[in-house]
Amino acid sequence: MTTARLFSATAAVAAGLALLSSGGGSVAGWYDELEIPGVAVSSGELWVEEVSTSATMVGTTVVVEATSKLHVGGDALAADLALDVVGLTKLDGTSADLTVVTDPAGRLSASAAGPWRVDESSDELTITARMTLPVADAKALTGQPRVIWTLEQTAPGEGWYSEAVHDVSLAGLWPSAPVFPELGCTPGANGYITLTWTWAGAEPDYWEVVSRNSPGNNPDVVRTIDADGRVTYTVTVPTQNENWVYSVRATYQDGTTEETRPVVRTCAVANQNGG
């Protein structure tokens, strides 16, 4: 985020302004006064401030929001506001859907990325851009996604520029399924076994006891928490012979799953095909 002070005068002071903004960006903290007969010299400010950046998962969609605040102060001051979205690209090569570009007064179009003409009436205006893309596409992103709001002076004069860069973080947005511990198993009476597992990872949407032999069986999973905060799950399931194989599967909101190694009636580990 950069802060710029904007000045307008005649060609007599234009060279000085050009020096101050020769780097193409905003220059902060400079002020001067000059009296020129018959010429009005005005001062103001032109900059855009980063307020917040967020990325959330809604169902199978990632929603990115970038909110900034405009500072456009000065008589007859005007600037072009634009939006640049970097690195938020779908697997097919197209850009993330820019579904909303909003401000409280509804002055900005909700379609493309501008530019929009703003003036002193937009001073202190809060603006939000919202981009959406499928979770699968978001997981394939590489590099640092960014959303950049820019302001560039159009009147009086030209050359003053400011930008607010929103670095988008997707870290922790979807849980990564940690490696499962071994599935505990205790043989029981009357053809039952008890399965036990502990879990320290992100809680999935649901647990599923997977049986290779009785898919209609839907046993209740009991969840307990010990004094140390460790979570333990226990379920008792029927077995008829050594060909009955059980495992436990966790399913997450984004559709990913993680599954334990399967066990049989004697609590031996079975092969992955249930044999």
C-alpha contacts under 8 A as a table, 3 or more apart, distances in Angstrom:
res1	aa1	res2	aa2	distance
1	M	48	V	6.95
1	M	49	E	5.65
1	M	50	E	6.35
1	M	162	S	7.59
1	M	163	E	6.23
1	M	164	A	4.93
1	M	165	V	6.93
2	T	26	S	6.31
2	T	27	V	7.81
2	T	28	A	7.53
2	T	47	W	6.55
2	T	48	V	7.35
2	T	49	E	7.46
2	T	162	S	6.02
2	T	163	E	6.74
2	T	164	A	7.46
3	T	26	S	6.31
3	T	27	V	6.75
3	T	28	A	5.37
3	T	45	E	7.78
3	T	46	L	7.11
3	T	47	W	5.23
3	T	48	V	7.58
3	T	162	S	7.00
4	A	26	S	4.96
4	A	27	V	5.13
4	A	28	A	4.90
4	A	29	G	7.60
4	A	45	E	5.79
4	A	46	L	5.46
4	A	47	W	5.74
4	A	160	W	7.39
4	A	161	Y	7.62
4	A	162	S	7.07
5	R	26	S	7.96
5	R	27	V	6.91
5	R	28	A	6.10
5	R	29	G	6.96
5	R	30	W	6.78
5	R	31	Y	7.53
5	R	43	S	7.35
5	R	44	G	5.91
5	R	45	E	4.44
5	R	46	L	6.31
6	L	43	S	5.71
6	L	44	G	5.03
6	L	45	E	5.08
6	L	46	L	6.34
6	L	160	W	7.01
7	F	17	L	7.75
7	F	41	V	7.37
7	F	42	S	5.95
7	F	43	S	4.65
7	F	44	G	6.50
8	S	41	V	5.75
8	S	42	S	5.59
8	S	43	S	6.66
8	S	156	P	6.29
8	S	157	G	6.81
9	A	12	A	7.53
9	A	13	V	6.12
9	A	14	A	6.96
9	A	39	V	7.18
9	A	40	A	6.86
9	A	41	V	4.95
9	A	42	S	7.13
10	T	13	V	5.86
10	T	14	A	6.45
10	T	39	V	7.10
11	A	14	A	4.77
11	A	15	A	7.24
12	A	15	A	7.05
13	V	16	G	5.39
13	V	17	L	6.58
14	A	17	L	5.07
14	A	18	A	6.15
15	A	18	A	5.00
15	A	19	L	6.37
16	G	19	L	5.23
16	G	20	L	6.46
17	L	20	L	5.06
17	L	21	S	6.30
18	A	21	S	5.25
18	A	22	S	5.52
18	A	159	G	7.98
19	L	22	S	5.07
20	L	23	G	7.87
20	L	27	V	6.71
21	S	24	G	5.73
21	S	25	G	6.24
21	S	26	S	6.52
21	S	27	V	6.47
21	S	159	G	7.09
21	S	160	W	6.97
22	S	25	G	7.69
24	G	159	G	7.35
24	G	160	W	7.72
24	G	161	Y	7.15
25	G	160	W	6.89
25	G	161	Y	5.38
25	G	162	S	6.39
26	S	160	W	6.24
26	S	161	Y	5.47
26	S	162	S	5.64
27	V	30	W	7.33
34	L	41	V	7.28
35	E	39	V	7.74
35	E	41	V	7.58
36	I	39	V	5.47
36	I	40	A	7.61
42	S	74	G	7.23
42	S	75	D	7.18
43	S	74	G	6.14
44	G	72	V	7.59
44	G	73	G	4.99
44	G	74	G	4.26
44	G	75	D	7.63
44	G	77	L	7.99
45	E	71	H	6.65
45	E	72	V	5.77
45	E	73	G	5.02
45	E	74	G	6.61
46	L	70	L	7.89
46	L	71	H	5.56
46	L	72	V	4.80
46	L	73	G	6.53
46	L	151	L	7.47
46	L	153	Q	7.66
46	L	160	W	7.46
46	L	161	Y	7.53
46	L	162	S	7.17
47	W	70	L	6.35
47	W	71	H	5.22
47	W	72	V	6.75
47	W	151	L	6.63
47	W	161	Y	7.34
47	W	162	S	5.07
47	W	163	E	7.08
48	V	68	S	6.62
48	V	69	K	5.70
48	V	70	L	4.68
48	V	71	H	5.91
48	V	149	W	7.27
48	V	150	T	6.98
48	V	151	L	6.66
48	V	162	S	6.10
48	V	163	E	5.82
48	V	164	A	5.80
49	E	68	S	5.33
49	E	69	K	5.04
49	E	70	L	6.42
49	E	71	H	7.65
49	E	163	E	7.66
49	E	164	A	5.67
50	E	67	T	6.51
50	E	68	S	4.43
50	E	69	K	6.54
50	E	164	A	5.17
50	E	165	V	6.95
50	E	166	H	6.96
51	V	66	A	7.89
51	V	67	T	5.42
51	V	68	S	4.77
51	V	69	K	6.62
52	S	66	A	6.07
52	S	67	T	5.20
52	S	68	S	6.89
52	S	166	H	7.74
53	T	64	V	7.56
53	T	65	E	5.79
53	T	66	A	4.68
53	T	67	T	6.37
53	T	166	H	6.08
53	T	167	D	7.34
53	T	168	V	6.64
54	S	64	V	5.70
54	S	65	E	5.30
54	S	66	A	6.71
54	S	168	V	6.97
54	S	169	S	7.65
55	A	62	V	6.78
55	A	63	V	5.58
55	A	64	V	4.39
55	A	65	E	6.48
55	A	168	V	7.01
55	A	169	S	6.88
55	A	170	L	6.35
55	A	173	L	7.43
56	T	62	V	5.72
56	T	63	V	5.30
56	T	64	V	6.61
56	T	173	L	6.50
57	M	60	T	6.98
57	M	61	T	5.72
57	M	62	V	4.49
57	M	63	V	6.12
57	M	135	V	7.62
57	M	173	L	6.66
57	M	174	W	7.55
58	V	61	T	5.23
58	V	62	V	6.16
58	V	63	V	7.00
59	G	253	Q	7.10
59	G	254	D	7.11
60	T	134	P	5.98
60	T	135	V	5.41
60	T	253	Q	7.96
60	T	254	D	6.00
61	T	132	T	6.57
61	T	133	L	5.70
61	T	134	P	4.44
61	T	135	V	5.08
62	V	132	T	5.59
62	V	133	L	5.48
62	V	134	P	5.96
62	V	135	V	5.58
62	V	138	A	6.94
63	V	130	R	6.84
63	V	131	M	5.82
63	V	132	T	4.61
63	V	133	L	6.91
64	V	130	R	5.61
64	V	131	M	5.11
64	V	132	T	6.27
64	V	168	V	7.61
65	E	128	T	6.60
65	E	129	A	5.59
65	E	130	R	4.50
65	E	131	M	6.49
66	A	128	T	5.52
66	A	129	A	5.32
66	A	130	R	6.68
66	A	147	V	6.64
66	A	166	H	6.43
67	T	126	T	6.95
67	T	127	I	5.54
67	T	128	T	4.24
67	T	129	A	6.53
68	S	126	T	5.79
68	S	127	I	5.42
68	S	128	T	6.54
68	S	149	W	7.45
68	S	164	A	7.13
69	K	124	E	5.97
69	K	125	L	5.51
69	K	126	T	4.38
69	K	127	I	6.08
70	L	122	S	6.88
70	L	123	D	5.76
70	L	124	E	5.19
70	L	125	L	5.22
70	L	126	T	6.47
70	L	127	I	7.67
71	H	122	S	7.61
71	H	123	D	4.86
71	H	124	E	5.33
71	H	125	L	7.44
72	V	77	L	7.35
72	V	78	A	7.84
72	V	119	D	6.28
72	V	120	E	5.11
72	V	121	S	7.85
72	V	122	S	6.46
72	V	123	D	4.57
72	V	124	E	7.35
73	G	77	L	7.03
73	G	119	D	7.87
73	G	120	E	5.20
73	G	123	D	6.10
74	G	77	L	5.34
74	G	120	E	6.24
75	D	120	E	7.08
76	A	119	D	7.32
76	A	120	E	7.31
76	A	155	A	7.09
76	A	156	P	6.94
77	L	119	D	5.61
77	L	120	E	6.17
77	L	153	Q	7.79
77	L	154	T	7.84
77	L	155	A	5.49
77	L	156	P	6.02
78	A	117	R	6.93
78	A	118	V	5.69
78	A	119	D	4.28
78	A	120	E	7.04
78	A	153	Q	6.11
78	A	154	T	5.54
78	A	155	A	4.97
78	A	156	P	7.14
79	A	117	R	5.79
79	A	118	V	5.42
79	A	119	D	6.26
79	A	151	L	6.18
79	A	152	E	5.20
79	A	153	Q	4.15
79	A	154	T	4.81
79	A	155	A	6.71
80	D	115	P	5.73
80	D	116	W	5.47
80	D	117	R	4.67
80	D	118	V	6.17
80	D	150	T	7.93
80	D	151	L	5.59
80	D	152	E	5.20
80	D	153	Q	6.41
80	D	154	T	6.64
81	L	114	G	6.81
81	L	115	P	5.21
81	L	116	W	5.02
81	L	117	R	6.21
81	L	118	V	6.72
81	L	149	W	7.15
81	L	150	T	5.64
81	L	151	L	4.69
81	L	152	E	6.73
82	A	113	A	6.08
82	A	114	G	4.95
82	A	115	P	4.37
82	A	116	W	6.43
82	A	149	W	5.87
82	A	150	T	5.26
82	A	151	L	6.65
83	L	113	A	5.00
83	L	114	G	6.41
83	L	115	P	7.33
83	L	147	V	7.24
83	L	148	I	5.73
83	L	149	W	4.76
83	L	150	T	6.35
84	D	113	A	6.96
84	D	147	V	5.87
84	D	148	I	5.02
84	D	149	W	6.53
84	D	150	T	7.95
85	V	88	L	6.73
85	V	145	P	7.80
85	V	146	R	6.03
85	V	147	V	4.62
85	V	148	I	6.35
86	V	145	P	5.54
86	V	146	R	4.99
86	V	147	V	6.16
86	V	148	I	7.95
87	G	141	L	7.33
87	G	142	T	7.56
87	G	143	G	6.99
87	G	144	Q	6.59
87	G	145	P	4.37
87	G	146	R	6.45
88	L	95	S	6.19
88	L	96	A	5.63
88	L	133	L	7.98
88	L	138	A	7.59
88	L	141	L	7.16
88	L	145	P	5.77
88	L	146	R	7.65
89	T	93	G	6.01
89	T	94	T	5.76
89	T	95	S	4.47
89	T	96	A	5.42
89	T	133	L	7.93
89	T	137	D	7.41
89	T	138	A	7.87
89	T	141	L	7.20
90	K	93	G	5.35
90	K	94	T	5.42
90	K	95	S	5.94
90	K	96	A	6.17
90	K	133	L	6.76
90	K	134	P	7.68
90	K	137	D	5.12
90	K	138	A	7.31
91	L	94	T	7.42
91	L	137	D	5.42
91	L	140	A	7.40
96	A	131	M	5.94
96	A	132	T	5.65
96	A	133	L	5.22
97	D	131	M	5.42
97	D	132	T	5.19
97	D	133	L	6.36
98	L	101	V	7.51
98	L	111	S	6.99
98	L	112	A	7.10
98	L	113	A	7.89
98	L	129	A	7.47
98	L	130	R	6.04
98	L	131	M	4.59
98	L	132	T	6.69
99	T	110	A	6.85
99	T	111	S	6.85
99	T	130	R	6.09
99	T	131	M	6.02
99	T	132	T	7.09
100	V	110	A	4.91
100	V	111	S	6.84
100	V	128	T	7.85
100	V	129	A	5.85
100	V	130	R	5.13
100	V	131	M	7.27
101	V	108	L	6.69
101	V	109	S	6.53
101	V	110	A	4.68
101	V	111	S	7.05
101	V	113	A	7.96
101	V	127	I	7.32
101	V	128	T	5.71
101	V	129	A	4.40
101	V	130	R	6.29
102	T	106	G	6.22
102	T	107	R	7.78
102	T	108	L	6.17
102	T	109	S	7.45
102	T	110	A	6.51
102	T	127	I	5.74
102	T	128	T	5.24
102	T	129	A	6.44
103	D	106	G	5.24
103	D	107	R	6.65
103	D	108	L	6.71
103	D	125	L	7.07
103	D	126	T	5.73
103	D	127	I	4.52
103	D	128	T	6.27
104	P	107	R	7.98
104	P	125	L	7.60
104	P	126	T	6.90
104	P	127	I	7.56
106	G	109	S	7.75
108	L	116	W	6.91
109	S	112	A	7.27
109	S	114	G	7.83
118	V	121	S	7.47
118	V	122	S	6.02
119	D	122	S	5.60
119	D	123	D	7.34
120	E	123	D	5.23
122	S	125	L	5.29
133	L	137	D	6.60
133	L	138	A	6.61
134	P	137	D	5.29
134	P	138	A	6.29
135	V	138	A	4.95
135	V	139	K	6.14
135	V	254	D	7.28
136	A	139	K	5.26
136	A	140	A	6.61
137	D	140	A	5.23
137	D	141	L	6.70
138	A	141	L	5.34
142	T	145	P	7.99
144	Q	167	D	7.02
144	Q	168	V	7.12
144	Q	169	S	7.94
145	P	167	D	6.25
145	P	168	V	5.40
145	P	169	S	7.58
146	R	165	V	6.76
146	R	166	H	5.47
146	R	167	D	4.70
146	R	168	V	5.58
147	V	165	V	6.09
147	V	166	H	5.00
147	V	167	D	6.69
147	V	168	V	7.36
148	I	163	E	6.64
148	I	164	A	5.65
148	I	165	V	4.57
148	I	166	H	5.98
149	W	163	E	5.52
149	W	164	A	5.22
149	W	165	V	6.66
150	T	161	Y	7.32
150	T	162	S	5.74
150	T	163	E	4.23
150	T	164	A	6.50
151	L	161	Y	5.58
151	L	162	S	5.20
151	L	163	E	6.20
152	E	158	E	7.80
152	E	159	G	6.99
152	E	160	W	5.75
152	E	161	Y	4.44
152	E	162	S	6.63
153	Q	156	P	7.65
153	Q	157	G	7.28
153	Q	158	E	5.29
153	Q	159	G	6.02
153	Q	160	W	5.13
153	Q	161	Y	6.33
154	T	157	G	6.21
154	T	158	E	5.21
154	T	159	G	7.77
155	A	158	E	6.30
170	L	173	L	5.37
171	A	174	W	7.89
172	G	175	P	6.23
174	W	253	Q	8.00
174	W	254	D	7.22
175	P	202	A	6.14
175	P	252	Y	7.56
176	S	202	A	7.71
177	A	201	G	7.01
177	A	202	A	7.32
177	A	257	T	7.35
177	A	258	E	6.24
178	P	201	G	6.10
179	V	258	E	7.92
180	F	199	W	7.68
180	F	258	E	7.55
180	F	259	E	7.17
180	F	260	T	5.97
181	P	197	W	7.11
181	P	198	T	7.19
181	P	199	W	7.79
181	P	260	T	7.43
182	E	197	W	7.20
182	E	260	T	6.84
182	E	261	R	7.12
183	L	195	L	6.75
183	L	196	T	6.10
183	L	197	W	5.36
183	L	247	S	7.71
183	L	248	V	7.93
183	L	260	T	6.33
183	L	261	R	6.92
183	L	262	P	7.74
183	L	263	V	7.71
184	G	195	L	5.55
184	G	196	T	4.63
184	G	197	W	5.79
184	G	267	C	8.00
185	C	193	I	6.76
185	C	194	T	5.54
185	C	195	L	4.56
185	C	196	T	6.07
185	C	263	V	7.67
185	C	267	C	5.38
186	T	193	I	5.63
186	T	194	T	5.08
186	T	195	L	6.61
186	T	267	C	6.62
187	P	192	Y	6.63
187	P	193	I	4.52
187	P	194	T	6.49
187	P	265	R	6.68
187	P	266	T	6.29
187	P	267	C	6.73
188	G	191	G	6.59
188	G	192	Y	5.00
188	G	193	I	4.92
188	G	194	T	6.88
189	A	192	Y	5.87
189	A	193	I	7.79
191	G	238	P	5.80
191	G	239	T	5.12
191	G	240	Q	5.88
191	G	241	N	7.99
192	Y	236	T	6.64
192	Y	237	V	5.54
192	Y	238	P	4.28
192	Y	239	T	5.45
192	Y	265	R	7.86
193	I	236	T	5.71
193	I	237	V	5.62
193	I	238	P	6.41
193	I	239	T	7.02
193	I	265	R	6.55
194	T	234	T	6.91
194	T	235	V	5.68
194	T	236	T	4.25
194	T	237	V	6.34
195	L	234	T	5.68
195	L	235	V	5.32
195	L	236	T	6.18
195	L	237	V	7.71
196	T	232	T	7.06
196	T	233	Y	5.59
196	T	234	T	4.55
196	T	235	V	6.67
197	W	232	T	5.84
197	W	233	Y	5.40
197	W	234	T	6.81
198	T	230	R	7.21
198	T	231	V	5.66
198	T	232	T	4.40
198	T	233	Y	6.17
199	W	230	R	7.33
199	W	231	V	5.72
199	W	232	T	6.56
200	A	230	R	7.04
200	A	231	V	6.97
204	P	207	W	7.05
204	P	250	A	5.87
204	P	251	T	5.64
204	P	252	Y	4.76
204	P	253	Q	7.22
205	D	250	A	7.51
205	D	251	T	5.82
205	D	252	Y	5.10
205	D	253	Q	5.93
206	Y	250	A	6.07
206	Y	251	T	5.75
206	Y	252	Y	7.29
207	W	221	V	7.90
207	W	248	V	7.04
207	W	249	R	5.81
207	W	250	A	4.74
207	W	251	T	6.58
208	E	248	V	5.76
208	E	249	R	5.10
208	E	250	A	6.37
208	E	251	T	7.92
209	V	218	N	7.28
209	V	219	P	7.35
209	V	246	Y	6.95
209	V	247	S	6.03
209	V	248	V	4.65
209	V	249	R	6.37
210	V	215	P	7.30
210	V	246	Y	5.58
210	V	247	S	5.17
210	V	248	V	5.72
210	V	249	R	6.81
211	S	214	S	5.60
211	S	215	P	5.70
211	S	217	N	7.73
211	S	244	W	7.28
211	S	245	V	5.81
211	S	246	Y	4.68
211	S	247	S	6.70
212	R	215	P	6.73
212	R	244	W	6.53
212	R	245	V	5.51
212	R	246	Y	6.59
212	R	274	G	6.59
213	N	243	N	7.78
213	N	244	W	5.56
213	N	245	V	6.85
214	S	217	N	5.56
215	P	218	N	7.80
219	P	235	V	6.84
219	P	236	T	7.12
219	P	237	V	6.61
220	D	235	V	6.29
220	D	236	T	7.94
221	V	233	Y	6.45
221	V	234	T	5.79
221	V	235	V	4.92
222	V	233	Y	5.51
222	V	234	T	5.16
222	V	235	V	6.25
223	R	231	V	6.94
223	R	232	T	5.83
223	R	233	Y	4.62
223	R	234	T	6.66
224	T	231	V	5.77
224	T	232	T	5.28
224	T	233	Y	6.39
225	I	228	D	7.82
225	I	229	G	5.60
225	I	230	R	5.46
225	I	231	V	4.55
225	I	232	T	6.22
226	D	229	G	5.32
226	D	230	R	5.48
226	D	231	V	6.72
226	D	232	T	7.86
227	A	230	R	7.42
239	T	242	E	7.80
239	T	244	W	5.91
239	T	265	R	6.34
240	Q	243	N	7.94
240	Q	244	W	6.74
241	N	244	W	5.91
241	N	265	R	6.60
242	E	245	V	7.52
242	E	264	V	5.80
242	E	265	R	5.35
242	E	266	T	7.21
243	N	264	V	6.99
243	N	265	R	7.95
243	N	274	G	7.49
243	N	275	G	6.76
244	W	264	V	6.00
244	W	265	R	6.83
244	W	274	G	7.90
245	V	262	P	6.22
245	V	263	V	5.64
245	V	264	V	4.76
245	V	265	R	7.36
245	V	270	A	7.16
245	V	274	G	5.86
246	Y	262	P	5.21
246	Y	263	V	5.48
246	Y	264	V	6.47
247	S	259	E	6.94
247	S	260	T	5.65
247	S	261	R	6.08
247	S	262	P	4.30
247	S	263	V	6.46
248	V	259	E	5.64
248	V	260	T	5.46
248	V	261	R	7.93
248	V	262	P	7.68
249	R	257	T	6.72
249	R	258	E	5.68
249	R	259	E	4.20
249	R	260	T	6.50
250	A	257	T	5.45
250	A	258	E	5.34
250	A	259	E	6.32
251	T	255	G	6.29
251	T	256	T	5.97
251	T	257	T	4.52
251	T	258	E	6.86
252	Y	255	G	5.35
252	Y	256	T	5.47
252	Y	257	T	6.22
253	Q	256	T	7.41
261	R	269	V	6.88
261	R	270	A	7.52
261	R	272	Q	7.12
262	P	269	V	5.84
262	P	270	A	5.48
262	P	271	N	7.09
262	P	272	Q	6.77
262	P	274	G	7.37
263	V	266	T	7.94
263	V	267	C	5.41
263	V	268	A	5.47
263	V	269	V	4.40
263	V	270	A	5.14
264	V	267	C	5.12
264	V	268	A	5.64
264	V	269	V	6.50
264	V	270	A	6.17
265	R	268	A	7.31
270	A	273	N	7.95
270	A	274	G	6.03
270	A	275	G	6.37
271	N	274	G	5.53
271	N	275	G	5.85
272	Q	275	G	7.57
